[in-house]
């Protein structure tokens, strides 16, 4: 017969509840990621506009 340990008998498959610190961290990471995505989109848009402007000025 297999030897039962306290950790195998009383183990739980559910994760512990999210603490307020975990919740705050999760929300701040999402906000930071959203801001970074907006910043990257703006940078790409401005870079494209600059390249088009430089291409138009060199054609003239």
Backbone as a ProteinNet text record, in pm:
[ID]
protein_1_A
[PRIMARY]
XXXXXXXXXXXXXXXXXXXXXXXXXXXXXXXXXXXXXXXXXXXXXXXXXXXXXXXXXXXX
[TERTIARY]
83.3	0	88.5	46.5	124.6	120.5	231.2	240	179.8	81.9	16	86.4	112.6	175	71.2	100.2	7.6	-13.9	92.4	82.4	-1.4	-4.5	-84.3	-229.4	-255.4	-392.2	-468.3	-405.6	-473.7	-435.8	-393	-355.4	-480	-467.5	-577.9	-532.6	-615.6	-580	-611.4	-687.4	-722.5	-609.9	-591.6	-488.7	-542.2	-452.8	-498.2	-561.7	-646.5	-713.3	-611.2	-645.9	-558.2	-559.2	-442.4	-433.5	-449.8	-468.5	-484.5	-356.6	-240.5	-114	-103.5	-144.1	-143.3	-236.9	-351.7	-449.5	-392.6	-331.6	-271.9	-160.1	-77.1	32.8	-20	-122.2	-180.4	-238	-309.4	-370.7	-263.3	-160.6	-53.7	23.2	45	113.3	29.1	-101.1	-189.2	-188.3	-193.8	-190.4	-58.9	52.3	183.7	195.7	146	150.7	64.8	-53.5	-139.8	-73.2	-10.9	57.9	175.1	247	359.7	310.8	199.1	143.7	102.9	39	0.6	124.6	227.6	352	419.4	420.6	481.6	403.4	270.9	189.4	214.1	223.4	248.4	386.3	486.2	621.2	624.1	556.6	552.9	483.3	374.4	301.4	386.8	455.2	540.8	661.3	718.6	831.7	790.4	673.4	622.6	599.4	540.6	516	647.3	748.1	877.8	942.4	937.5	994.8	923.6	790.5	714.7	748.5	764.6	799.5	938.5	1033.1	1168.8	1172.4	1090.2	1084.9	1024.9	922.2	859.5	952.6	1028.6	1117.9	1239.3	1282.2	1395.6	1355.6	1226.1	1177.2	1173.3	1156.2	1141.3	1269.9
-117.7	0	125	226.5	349.2	426.4	486.4	565.1	703.9	742	870.8	975.7	1087.2	1198.5	1305.9	1389.9	1498.6	1587.8	1608.1	1695.5	1632.1	1499.9	1435.5	1421.2	1406.5	1388.7	1519.7	1625.1	1753	1854.4	1807.8	1901.8	1955.6	2073.8	2139.9	2180.2	2156.3	2192.7	2338.4	2402.5	2542.2	2632.7	2742.7	2837.9	2928.7	2985.9	3075.6	3201.3	3264.9	3385.4	3494.8	3577.7	3687.4	3793.4	3831.4	3934.4	4071.7	4171.1	4306.7	4353.5	4310.7	4346.6	4281.3	4154.3	4086.3	4155.2	4196.6	4265.2	4397.9	4473.1	4601.2	4581.1	4481.3	4452.6	4415.4	4329.8	4287	4405.7	4493	4609.5	4706	4730.4	4822.3	4768	4637.5	4579.6	4596.2	4577.5	4594.6	4740.1	4834	4976.1	5009.6	4961.5	4988.3	4929.5	4807.5	4744.5	4820.5	4866.4	4944.3	5074.8	5142.5	5267.9	5244.4	5135.6	5103.6	5075.8	5006.5	4977.8	5106.5	5198.1	5327	5404.3	5402.1	5472.4	5414.3	5282.4	5219	5251.6	5253.2	5288.1	5431.9	5522.5	5663.1	5680.4	5611.2	5619.2	5568.6	5457.1	5401.6	5497.4	5558.9	5654.3	5776.1	5829.5	5946.4	5912.3	5793.5	5751.2	5739.5	5681.2	5666.4	5803.3	5895.8	6030.3	6101.8	6081.8	6144.4	6088.8	5957.3	5897.2	5945.5	5955.9	6004.7	6150.9	6230.2	6370.6	6385	6305.1	6309	6260.8	6160.8	6109.3	6214.1	6285.2	6389.4	6508.8	6543.4	6658.9	6624.9	6500.2	6464.4	6447.9	6422.2	6410.9	6547.9	6650.8	6785.2	6845.1
0	0	0	-74.5	-85.6	45	76.2	198.5	171.9	248.3	231.3	316.8	253.8	324.4	349.4	444.9	475.3	353.3	273.7	156.7	46.1	37.2	-68	-27	99.2	146.3	145.2	188.5	203.7	96.3	-18.4	-124	-192.9	-243.4	-311.3	-450.4	-549.7	-686.2	-717.7	-634	-659.2	-612	-684.6	-647	-536.4	-458.2	-352.2	-411.8	-333.2	-380.4	-410	-503.9	-542.3	-432.5	-387	-284.2	-348.3	-266.2	-319.9	-388	-337.3	-400.4	-538.2	-548.6	-678	-776.4	-728.9	-813.9	-863	-773.1	-810.1	-911.7	-889.2	-981.1	-1118.8	-1121.7	-1249.3	-1325.1	-1256.8	-1320.9	-1370.7	-1290	-1331.5	-1451.1	-1455	-1571.2	-1696.6	-1684.6	-1800.4	-1847.7	-1753.5	-1789.3	-1858.2	-1803.3	-1859.9	-1999.9	-2018.5	-2150.2	-2250.6	-2206.8	-2296	-2336.8	-2240.8	-2271.3	-2366	-2345.8	-2433.6	-2575.2	-2589.4	-2721.8	-2793	-2720.6	-2779.3	-2821.3	-2737	-2767.1	-2891.3	-2904.4	-3021.7	-3149.1	-3139	-3255.9	-3298.8	-3201.9	-3232.8	-3295.7	-3240.7	-3295.7	-3439	-3465.3	-3600.8	-3696.8	-3652	-3736.4	-3767.5	-3666.3	-3687.6	-3774.9	-3756.7	-3838.7	-3984.8	-4008.5	-4145	-4208.5	-4131.5	-4182.8	-4214.7	-4130	-4154.6	-4280.7	-4300.1	-4419.7	-4545.1	-4538.8	-4654.4	-4682.8	-4577.6	-4594.6	-4655.1	-4608	-4661.9	-4807.4	-4838.3	-4975.6	-5069	-5022.9	-5105.5	-5124.5	-5023.8	-5036.6	-5123.4	-5126.3	-5209.6	-5355.1	-5383	-5520.3	-5588.2	-5513.3	-5570.2	-5615.1
[MASK]
++++++++++++++++++++++++++++++++++++++++++++++++++++++++++++

